[in-house]
């Protein structure tokens, strides 16, 4: 499942009722998921449909997040990150969103051996959950290279590779003068290269 398993920025009417029942009127982010408790309810409602429950219980799945798991256009640019950091609510949302993703999706991507060796899962099992999960999620957002969301699974003679295209994005060019968009100094298009220009 390649992202957008839940829509934190466009919750269903049922989720909006849940949000209204626990927040003060006008509290930001209005009509969006704000914290871990709301994410937990979002996942519960999204995956409670009997057909979805049956599918997830009978078909092997591999999951990764995409933008709507946190917010439309999540991590599309450095300017986007700066804009969101200026809001009063984004830090809480991104920590809750990454923590909820880790619990509700990412744990299922780990092999039994990886789960047995995972220090965060051990902390959760020891009852140190909230603090450890929040610290992990905060670090994963602040320093994307601190965690690897991408993974691979060998399936017979084939390899399934799932790539994190959101959290660990390089939002500034790695080499001065190079463009990640295919134009500008340092970029050489195929057509120009073939023509010798």
C-alpha positions in Angstrom: 0.0 0.0 0.0 1.8 3.0 -1.3 0.7 5.8 1.0 -2.3 7.8 1.9 -3.8 5.0 3.9 -5.3 7.7 6.1 -6.1 11.3 5.3 -5.0 13.5 8.3 -5.7 16.7 6.3 -9.1 15.6 5.0 -10.9 13.5 7.7 -14.2 11.9 7.2 -17.4 13.4 8.7 -17.2 10.7 11.4 -13.7 11.8 12.3 -14.7 15.5 12.3 -17.4 14.6 14.9 -14.7 12.9 17.0 -12.4 16.0 16.7 -15.3 18.4 17.6 -16.1 16.3 20.7 -12.6 16.7 22.1 -11.3 20.1 21.1 -12.3 23.7 21.8 -14.1 25.5 18.9 -11.6 27.1 16.5 -8.6 25.2 17.9 -6.0 24.6 15.2 -5.6 22.7 13.0 -9.3 23.2 12.4 -10.9 20.1 10.7 -7.6 18.2 10.6 -5.9 15.6 12.8 -3.8 17.2 15.5 -2.4 14.6 17.9 -1.8 10.9 18.5 -5.2 10.2 20.0 -6.9 11.5 16.9 -4.5 9.5 14.7 -5.4 6.4 16.6 -9.0 7.0 16.0 -8.4 7.8 12.4 -6.6 4.4 11.9 -9.3 2.6 13.9 -12.1 4.0 11.7 -10.2 3.6 8.5 -9.4 -0.1 9.2 -12.6 -1.1 11.0 -14.6 -1.7 7.8 -15.2 -5.5 7.7 -14.0 -5.8 4.1 -10.8 -3.9 4.9 -10.2 -6.0 8.0 -10.7 -9.2 6.0 -8.3 -8.0 3.3 -5.6 -6.9 5.7 -5.9 -10.2 7.6 -5.6 -12.4 4.5 -3.4 -10.6 2.1 0.3 -9.8 2.9 0.8 -6.1 2.9 3.8 -3.8 2.8 3.1 -0.1 3.6 4.8 3.3 3.3 3.4 6.7 4.0 2.8 9.5 1.5 1.8 13.1 1.9 -1.8 12.8 3.2 -0.8 10.5 6.0 0.5 13.8 7.4 -0.6 16.7 5.1 -1.1 17.4 1.5 2.3 18.2 -0.1 4.2 17.1 3.0 7.9 17.8 2.6 7.7 19.0 -1.0 10.2 21.8 -0.5 12.3 23.7 2.1 9.8 26.6 1.8 6.9 24.2 2.7 8.7 23.0 5.8 9.5 26.6 6.9 5.8 27.6 6.3 4.6 24.7 8.4 7.1 25.2 11.2 5.7 28.7 11.7 2.2 27.3 12.6 1.3 26.7 16.2 0.3 23.1 15.6 2.6 21.5 13.1 5.2 20.1 15.5 2.6 18.2 17.5 1.0 17.0 14.3 4.2 15.7 12.6 5.4 14.0 15.8 1.9 12.3 16.3 1.7 11.4 12.6 5.1 9.8 12.4 4.6 8.0 15.7 1.2 6.7 14.6 2.6 5.6 11.3 5.3 3.7 13.1 2.8 1.9 15.3 0.0 1.3 12.8 1.9 0.7 9.6 5.7 0.5 9.9 5.8 -2.2 12.6 4.1 -4.5 10.1 6.9 -3.9 7.6 9.5 -5.2 10.0 10.6 -8.9 10.1 10.2 -10.8 13.3 13.9 -10.5 13.8 13.8 -6.7 13.3 10.9 -6.4 15.7 12.8 -8.5 18.3 15.8 -6.2 18.1 14.0 -2.9 17.9 14.7 -0.6 20.9 11.6 1.5 20.5 9.3 -1.5 20.4 11.1 -2.8 23.6 10.5 0.6 25.3 6.8 0.5 24.3 6.5 -3.0 25.7 8.1 -1.8 28.9 5.5 0.9 29.3 7.7 3.8 28.3 5.7 4.4 25.2 4.6 8.0 24.9 7.9 9.6 25.7 10.0 7.2 23.7 7.7 7.3 20.6 7.5 11.1 20.7 11.3 11.4 20.9 11.7 9.0 18.1 9.2 10.8 15.8 10.6 14.2 16.6 14.1 13.0 15.7 12.8 11.3 12.5 11.4 14.6 11.3 14.2 16.9 12.6 17.0 14.6 11.2 15.5 12.4 8.5 18.7 10.3 8.2 18.3 9.2 11.8 15.8 6.6 10.7 15.2 4.5 7.6 11.6 4.1 6.6 12.5 2.4 3.2 12.9 -1.3 3.2 13.1 -4.3 0.9 11.6 -7.8 1.1 12.8 -10.9 -0.9 9.9 -12.8 -2.4 11.2 -15.9 -4.0 13.4 -14.7 -6.9 12.1 -11.2 -6.7 12.8 -8.3 -4.5 10.2 -5.8 -3.4 11.7 -2.4 -2.7 9.7 0.2 -0.8 11.2 3.7 -0.9 10.5 6.6 1.5 9.8 9.5 -0.9 8.5 11.9 1.8 10.3 12.0 5.2 13.9 11.6 4.0 13.7 13.9 1.0 16.7 16.0 0.3 15.2 19.4 0.1 18.4 21.3 -0.8 20.7 20.3 -3.6 23.5 18.1 -2.4 26.0 19.8 -4.8 26.1 23.6 -5.2 24.8 24.6 -8.6 22.9 21.3 -9.3 19.2 21.3 -9.8 16.9 18.4 -8.8 14.3 19.6 -11.3 16.3 19.1 -14.5 17.3 22.6 -15.4 19.7 25.3 -14.2 23.5 25.2 -13.8 25.0 21.8 -13.4 22.1 20.0 -15.2 22.8 18.3 -18.5 19.8 16.9 -20.3 20.1 13.8 -22.4 19.3 15.6 -25.6 22.0 18.2 -25.0 24.5 15.5 -24.0 23.8 13.5 -27.2 24.1 16.6 -29.4 27.4 17.4 -27.8 26.1 20.7 -26.4 
